[in-house]
Amino acid sequence: MNNMQLNYEIDNINSISADSLDRHDYETWINLFTEDGFYTVQSRENYDNNLPLALIRLESRDMMRDRIYGCMDTIFHIPYYTKHLLAKSLIISYNNNCIETRTNYSVFRTKPTKQSEVFNVGCYHDVWVETDNGFKIKKRNCVYDSEMVLNALIYPI
């Protein structure tokens, strides 16, 4: 597969990811990961200093499902809508069917009867693997730039 095709595949999966998060279609989002997929949301300061502390750390699809269950069925919070805007992915490396990419993102949040606001800005640091069902996310670290996260971080970024 050439780089143009590879970029198309990765960008398409990232678009599906953003769309499914914005529509609260979490099963689609979860299935973009490998069974042992790893998902974190971490501050840039901790990432840059190689510190493991993260706001969210999920180490499998099952943990992702548990998080979503908690968000949707057990936590009381004011509902809000998100819109993800993604830059084109930058392929950092590609060898042995393992791909590393970086993708800048911005997430806007809108609460009912409120104006939209910038909610989170950062970069996805991803590791992808090729499976029998196409490319899957093996590891996604959402590294956010802000030192503060608005209110509580409930839904995945």
N, C-alpha and C positions, 0 to 999 in steps of 0.2 A: 504494500500500500504506500503510495507516495504521500508527501507531506500535505499537499492540498486536500487529498481525500481524508487523511487523518485529522486535519484541522476541522474539516466539515463534520466528521463523525463526533468529535469531542464537543464542538460548538452546538451541534444538534442535541446531544444528550444534556448539555448544560441548559439549553433552552427548555427542554422538557422538565428538567429539575426546577427551574425558576417558575415555569408555568404551573407545575403541580403544587409547589409551595404557595403560590399566590391564590390558587383555587382550593387550598386545604385538601388536596388529593394526596394524602400522605402515603398511601400504599404504593402509588406510582413512584413517588420520591424514594421510598425505602428500597424498592426493587431495582433502582439504578445502582445500588451498592452490591458488592459481593456478600455472601452469607456472613463472613467475618469482617465486613466493612467497618471502618473506623472513622468516626466523625467527631470533630472537636470545634469549639468556638473559643478562640484564645486572643488575648490582647497582643498587640504588636510588641509591646515592651517585653512580655514574657517570651514570645516567639524569638525575638532578636537576642535575648539573653539565654536562650535554650532552657527556659524554666517550664516545667510541665503543667503548672496550674492553668486550668481552663474553666470557663463558665459552664460549658457543656462538654461532656466526654462520654461518648457512646461507642462501645467496642464490638457491636454486632447488630445485625438486623433486629434481633429480638430486643436488644436494649433500645433501639430506635422505636420499635412498636410500643414498648413500655412508656417511653417519653411522650409519644403522641397520645396514648391512652390518658396519661396524666394531664396533658394539656387540654384535651377535649372533654374528658369525663370526670375529672376529680378536682381541678383547680378552678376557683371562681376568679374571673378577671373580666375586665371590660373588653369585649371583642374588638378586633381591629383588622383592617385589610392591609396587605402588603403588595408592593410592586417591586420586583427585582429587575434591575438593569445591569446587563453583563457586557463587558468588553470581549473582544475576540480572545480566545485562549492563546497563550504563548507556550509552545512546546519547548521544554527545557532539555529533556532527554528521551530517547526511545531506543530501548534494546531489550532483547529477550522477551518480547511481547509485554513489556512494562513501560509505561509512558508517565513522565512527570510533566505537569503543566502548572501554569499560574494564570488565573483569570481575575481581573479586577471586577468588583461588584459594588453596586449601591442599592440599598433597600429603603424604600419610602414607606411610611406608615400613615394610614388614615383611620381615625376613630370616627364612629358615627357622630354627626353634627359638629365635627372639628375639621380644621384645615389639615392638609397633608403636611408631613414633616420628614426631613431626612432622619432615618432611624439608625442605619448602620452602613458604614463604608469600609471596604477592606479588599482583601485578596484571598481567593481560594487557592490553596497550595494542595494540589491533587496528585495522587498516584492512581493510575488506571491499569487494568489488566484486560487482556483479550480472553474472552470465554467462548464457549460454544454458542452463546446467545448474544454475541457482540461484546463491545467494551463495557466494563463495569467499573465503578469507583471502588478502589481498594482502600483508599484513605483520602479524606477531605478534612483539611484544617482551614477553617474560616478564621483568618487573621484580621481582626478589625483594628482600624487606625485610632479611634477615639479612646481616650483614657476613661471616659464614662459611657455607659450604655443607658439610653433613655429608659426609665422605669425598669420593669422586669423584662428579661429576655425569656419569652415563653415559647414561641414557635421557632423551628430551625431557621437558620439564615440561608 
